[in-house]
């Protein structure tokens, strides 16, 4: 296991490594995994609302629900129990991903609790770490951005997302223990770079559940910035009940409260992601 110092150096060292992927001579959309093995850090909220914010700017977006809890699927008003085919079928039975994409506020590759059995079902498959990467190939030229919502673990599903990704956005709750979780994630990314995807790295660290009234919350952001520098995104997602209310209606924050501060924060994040992509293309 790497020391914290060497892992942090490794994170910062791959800062500019994520670029547009080229398939058969043509540039295709960027695949971004939203990953953090800690649960409750707003991965699903960020996947959906960043996706809708990018779509609002004219980008073609696909969100992939790779979490057996299916919160992303339910956040768009879809009942997972009523689905005939899901990401489980894509990964295990090689069903074309186009067959399980549903059009809502953005296109969504849906999930259900069946996905919980995927890791066991895939355990004897050759190339099991690349199942998602292969599944996405036919649709990569269709979308400008493919956002992958991952489960709160560093198991095979998350590894599939990291192998398929060009970059990783890490939502981090504003608390002191967040730093340790980031180091564990970077240890996994280092292994993936060595063996499966040499170009994947952390594209940005997103502070979530930020409460500017609390010294603890402000200090946590400062600790992140001290250790990870400009890898920490300028946008901070503040705590608001709006993010909890919107999924109950099966809506993104943009459909639920498009003019509120909650939507504005994800518009800021989308601009930052787009500005970063433009800078990397011209680097």
C-alpha positions in Angstrom: 0.0 0.0 0.0 1.4 3.4 -0.9 2.1 6.0 1.7 -0.3 9.0 1.7 2.5 11.3 0.4 3.4 9.1 -2.5 -0.3 8.6 -3.4 -0.9 12.3 -3.4 2.1 12.9 -5.6 0.7 10.2 -8.0 -2.7 11.9 -8.1 -1.2 15.3 -8.9 1.2 13.7 -11.4 -1.5 12.6 -13.8 -3.4 15.9 -13.6 -3.3 16.5 -17.4 -3.3 13.0 -18.6 -7.0 12.7 -19.5 -7.7 13.6 -23.1 -10.3 12.8 -25.8 -10.1 9.2 -26.8 -9.6 8.4 -30.5 -11.4 5.3 -31.9 -10.7 4.3 -35.5 -9.2 7.6 -36.4 -12.0 9.9 -35.0 -12.4 11.7 -31.7 -15.3 10.4 -29.6 -17.0 11.7 -26.5 -15.4 11.8 -23.1 -16.2 9.1 -20.5 -16.1 10.4 -17.0 -16.5 8.1 -14.0 -18.0 9.6 -10.8 -16.2 7.5 -8.1 -15.6 7.4 -4.4 -15.8 4.2 -2.4 -17.4 6.2 0.4 -21.2 6.3 0.2 -23.3 9.3 0.7 -21.0 11.8 -1.0 -23.5 12.9 -3.8 -22.1 10.7 -6.6 -25.6 10.1 -8.0 -26.8 13.7 -7.5 -23.7 14.9 -9.3 -24.0 12.3 -12.2 -27.5 13.3 -13.0 -27.3 17.1 -12.5 -23.9 17.5 -14.2 -25.3 15.5 -17.1 -28.4 17.7 -17.4 -26.3 20.8 -17.0 -24.1 19.7 -19.9 -27.2 18.9 -22.0 -28.5 22.4 -21.2 -25.3 23.6 -22.9 -26.1 21.6 -26.0 -24.0 18.5 -25.3 -25.2 15.0 -26.0 -25.1 13.1 -22.7 -25.5 9.5 -21.6 -25.6 8.6 -17.9 -24.8 5.0 -17.0 -26.2 3.6 -13.7 -23.6 1.2 -12.5 -24.8 1.0 -8.9 -27.1 -1.9 -7.9 -29.0 0.5 -5.6 -30.3 2.0 -8.9 -30.6 5.5 -7.3 -29.8 7.2 -10.6 -32.5 5.2 -12.4 -35.0 6.0 -9.8 -34.0 9.7 -9.8 -35.5 9.9 -13.3 -38.8 8.4 -12.2 -38.1 4.9 -13.4 -39.0 1.8 -11.3 -36.1 -0.6 -11.5 -38.4 -3.6 -10.7 -40.4 -3.0 -13.9 -37.3 -3.2 -16.2 -36.9 -6.2 -18.4 -33.2 -5.6 -19.2 -30.6 -3.5 -17.4 -26.8 -3.0 -17.1 -26.6 -6.5 -15.7 -27.6 -7.9 -19.1 -25.1 -5.6 -20.8 -22.2 -6.7 -18.6 -23.1 -10.4 -18.2 -25.0 -11.4 -21.3 -23.5 -8.8 -23.7 -26.8 -7.3 -24.5 -26.1 -4.2 -26.7 -26.2 -1.1 -24.4 -28.5 0.7 -26.9 -31.3 -1.8 -25.9 -31.3 -0.6 -22.3 -31.0 3.1 -22.8 -34.1 5.1 -21.9 -34.6 8.7 -22.9 -35.5 11.0 -20.0 -34.0 14.5 -19.2 -30.8 12.8 -20.5 -30.3 9.4 -22.0 -29.9 6.8 -19.2 -28.5 3.3 -19.2 -30.7 1.8 -16.5 -29.9 -0.5 -13.5 -31.7 -2.7 -11.1 -30.8 -4.8 -8.0 -29.9 -7.6 -10.4 -26.6 -5.8 -10.9 -25.6 -6.9 -7.4 -25.0 -10.3 -8.9 -22.9 -9.1 -11.8 -19.5 -9.3 -10.0 -20.0 -13.0 -9.2 -21.4 -13.8 -12.6 -18.4 -12.0 -14.3 -15.8 -13.6 -12.0 -14.9 -16.4 -14.5 -15.1 -14.2 -17.6 -11.9 -13.5 -19.5 -11.4 -9.7 -19.8 -14.1 -9.1 -17.1 -12.5 -5.7 -16.2 -13.1 -4.5 -19.8 -16.8 -5.5 -20.1 -18.1 -1.9 -19.8 -15.4 -0.5 -22.0 -16.4 -2.8 -24.8 -20.1 -2.2 -24.2 -19.7 1.5 -24.6 -17.7 1.4 -27.9 -20.7 1.3 -30.2 -22.2 4.5 -28.6 -19.2 6.6 -27.9 -19.5 8.5 -31.1 -23.2 9.2 -30.3 -22.4 11.2 -27.2 -20.2 14.1 -26.2 -20.1 13.0 -22.6 -20.8 9.6 -20.9 -21.1 9.9 -17.1 -20.8 6.7 -15.0 -22.4 6.5 -11.6 -20.4 3.9 -9.6 -21.3 2.0 -6.4 -19.7 2.9 -3.1 -16.9 0.3 -3.3 -13.8 -0.5 -5.2 -15.0 -3.8 -6.5 -15.3 -5.1 -10.1 -18.1 -2.7 -11.1 -16.1 0.3 -10.1 -13.0 -1.1 -11.8 -15.0 -1.5 -15.0 -15.9 2.1 -14.8 -12.3 3.2 -14.2 -11.0 1.1 -17.1 -13.7 2.6 -19.4 -13.1 6.1 -18.3 -10.9 8.9 -19.7 -11.0 10.7 -16.4 -12.5 10.5 -12.9 -14.4 13.2 -10.9 -14.3 12.4 -7.2 -17.2 13.9 -5.1 -15.8 14.3 -1.6 -17.8 15.2 1.4 -16.3 18.1 3.3 -14.9 16.3 6.3 -11.5 15.3 7.5 -11.7 11.6 6.7 -12.1 12.4 3.0 -8.4 12.6 2.4 -7.8 9.0 3.4 -10.5 7.8 1.0 -8.9 9.7 -1.9 -5.6 8.0 -1.2 -7.3 4.6 -1.3 -9.0 5.5 -4.6 -5.6 6.6 -6.1 -4.0 3.3 -5.1 -6.7 1.5 -7.2 -6.2 4.0 -10.1 -2.4 3.4 -10.0 -3.0 -0.4 -10.3 -5.4 0.2 -13.2 -2.9 2.5 -15.0 -0.2 -0.1 -14.7 -2.3 -2.9 -16.0 -5.5 -1.8 -17.8 -5.8 1.9 -18.7 -2.6 3.9 -18.7 -4.3 7.2 -19.2 -6.9 7.3 -16.5 -6.5 9.8 -13.7 -8.4 12.0 -11.4 -9.8 14.9 -13.5 -11.2 16.8 -10.5 -12.1 16.6 -6.9 -15.5 18.0 -6.1 -16.3 19.3 -2.6 -19.9 18.3 -1.8 -22.2 18.9 1.1 -20.3 22.1 1.8 -21.7 24.3 4.6 -19.9 27.6 4.6 -21.3 28.4 8.0 -19.2 25.6 9.6 -15.5 26.0 10.3 -15.1 22.2 10.0 -16.4 22.3 6.4 -14.2 25.3 5.4 -11.1 23.6 7.0 -11.8 20.4 5.1 -11.8 22.2 1.8 -8.5 23.9 2.8 -7.0 20.5 3.6 -8.0 19.2 0.2 -6.5 22.3 -1.5 -3.2 22.0 0.5 -2.8 18.4 -0.6 -4.2 18.3 -4.1 -3.8 21.9 -5.4 -5.7 22.8 -8.5 -7.0 19.3 -8.8 -9.7 20.5 -6.4 -12.5 22.1 -8.5 -13.5 25.6 -7.8 -17.2 24.7 -7.7 -18.4 23.6 -4.3 -21.8 21.9 -3.9 -23.4 23.3 -0.9 -25.9 21.5 1.3 -29.5 22.1 0.4 -32.7 20.2 0.9 -33.5 20.7 -2.8 -31.1 17.9 -3.8 -33.1 15.5 -1.7 -36.5 16.7 -2.8 -35.9 16.5 -6.6 -35.4 12.7 -6.9 -38.7 12.1 -5.0 -40.3 13.8 -8.0 -38.2 11.8 -10.4 -36.5 14.9 -11.6 -33.1 16.6 -11.8 -32.6 19.8 -9.9 -33.0 21.7 -13.2 -36.5 20.4 -13.8 -37.5 20.7 -10.1 -36.1 24.2 -9.4 -34.3 25.5 -12.5 -33.7 29.1 -11.2 -32.5 28.2 -7.7 -29.0 28.2 -6.3 -28.9 24.4 -6.3 -29.2 24.4 -10.1 -26.7 27.2 -10.4 -24.0 25.2 -8.6 -24.2 22.4 -11.2 -24.2 25.0 -14.0 -20.9 26.2 -12.6 -19.6 22.7 -12.5 -20.6 22.0 -16.1 -18.8 25.2 -17.2 -15.7 24.1 -15.2 -15.8 20.6 -16.8 -16.2 22.1 -20.3 -13.4 24.6 -19.7 -11.1 21.9 -18.5 -11.9 19.7 -21.5 -11.1 22.6 -23.9 -7.8 23.3 -22.1 -6.7 19.6 -22.3 -7.5 19.4 -26.1 -5.2 22.4 -26.7 -2.5 21.3 -24.3 
